[in-house]
Amino acid sequence: MTKEILLSIAGLHLADGEDGNIEVVTAGDYYNRGGKHYILYDEVTEGMDGHTSNVIKIGENSLEITKKGLMNTRLVVEKGKSHRTVYQTPFGDIELSLTGQELTVTETEERIDIRAEYVLAVNEENLSECTIEMNIRPREAGNLNLQG
């Protein structure tokens, strides 16, 4: 895998019988250290000054997303485990808990695909069942398919 990558993130959140889809495609940087994959990218929030720097760390059994800047948090998904965190936003802090249901990482020389399923709780109340899919490709490939 090359250092310069394209990252697609597609998320589905099911709450009260309704679903919400989020899709983002962005450029980023990739490296592998100690058997773990790292993806770095910046995120701009529409209508707000500043940005959020993101680091995604992919281990054998875990997915960790660290955000610093306009938004601050550390989100961890591990199958069968719950992780609590505080999501700091310009509008205030939110207590979150993520309980991992499933985590699949598929890796080849030219791509890494991640699928994480988890239950999101806010203030200790289950809010939604979530699925996030990430696709990492070399930037020069330029043909990012959000459907895998």
N, C-alpha and C positions, 0 to 999 in steps of 0.2 A: 504494500500500500504506500502511496506517495504521501508526502507531507501536506500538500495542498489538496483539499477535498471539497466535495459538495455534500452537504448534509440535508436530508429531508426528514422532517418530523411530522408524523400524522397521529393525531390523538382523537379518541372517541370517549366521551363521557356520558354514561347513562344514569339519569336521575329522574325518579318519579315517572318512569315510562317515556321520557323524552330523551333524545340524544343530541349531542352537540359535537360537531367535528371541527378540528383545528388542523391546518396544514401549513407548514413553513418549509421553504427551501432556502438555504444560505450557504455561503462559502465559509470554510473553516480550515483549521490546521489539525493534523493527526500525528501522533507518535505512539510508540509502544515502549513501555518501560516495565521491567520486572514481570513480564507476562500479562500486563494489563494494558488495555487500549485507552488512549486519551484523545478527546476531541475538544478543541477550543474554538469558540465563536462568540461574536458580539451580537447583542440584541438591542434594537431601538424600539422604544414604546411610543406609538403614535400620539402626538399631542403633548409630549413631555420632553423636557430638556434632559440630556444625559443618556447614558446607555447602561446595559447590564452585561458584564463579562461572564460567560458560561464555560464551565469545564465539565465534560461528561467523562466519567471513569467507568469502564466496563471490565468487570472481573469475571471469573469463571461462574460465580453464582450471584453476582450483584451488579446493579446499575446505580450509579451515584451521580447526581446533577448538583453542582455547586454554582450558585449565582451570587455575583458581587457587583455592587454599583447602585443603580436606581432601585433594583430589587435585590434582596439578600436572603439566601436560604441554602440549606443542604438537604436535598431529597434523596432518599435511599429506598430502592426496591430490592428485596430478597424474598424468594419464595418461602412462604410459611412463617415469615417474621414481620413484626410491626416496628416501624420507626417513627418517632415523634420529632417534630421540628417546629420552628417558628418561621413563618414566611413574612419578611419585613417588606412593606410596600410604602410608597409615599403617603398613602391614605391610612396607614396603621398596620399593626401586626395581626397575623392570623395564626392560631395554633392548628397545625395539621398533623395527621397520622396517616401513614401509608402502610397497608398490609398487603404484602406480595402474595399473589395467587399463582402466577406463572412467569417465568423468565426464560426466553430462548435467545441464544446468540448463535448465528450462523456466519461462519467466516471462510472466505476464500482469499486468494492473493489479490483479487481486484475489487472485493466488496466485503462489507460487514453489515449484516442485517440483525436488528434487535427487535424483539417483541416482548413487552412487559405488560402484565395484567395485574391490577391492584385495586383495592378498595380505598377510597379517599374519605377520611373522616375530618370534620372541622369541629373544633371544640368538643371532641369525644362523641360526636354524632355522625354516623355513616351518612355521607352526602351522595356519593356516586360510585359506580363501578367503572373503572377506567382502563383503556387499552392505549398504549403508546407504541408506535412502530417507528424505528429509526433506520434509515438506509444511508450508508457511508460509501462514497465512490470517489475514485480519483477525479480531480477537477477537469483534467484534459479529456476525460471520457465524455462529459457534457450531456449524456443522455440519461438523465435521472428519471426513473419510472417509479412513481409513488405506489403503484400496485405491486411492486416487487418484480 
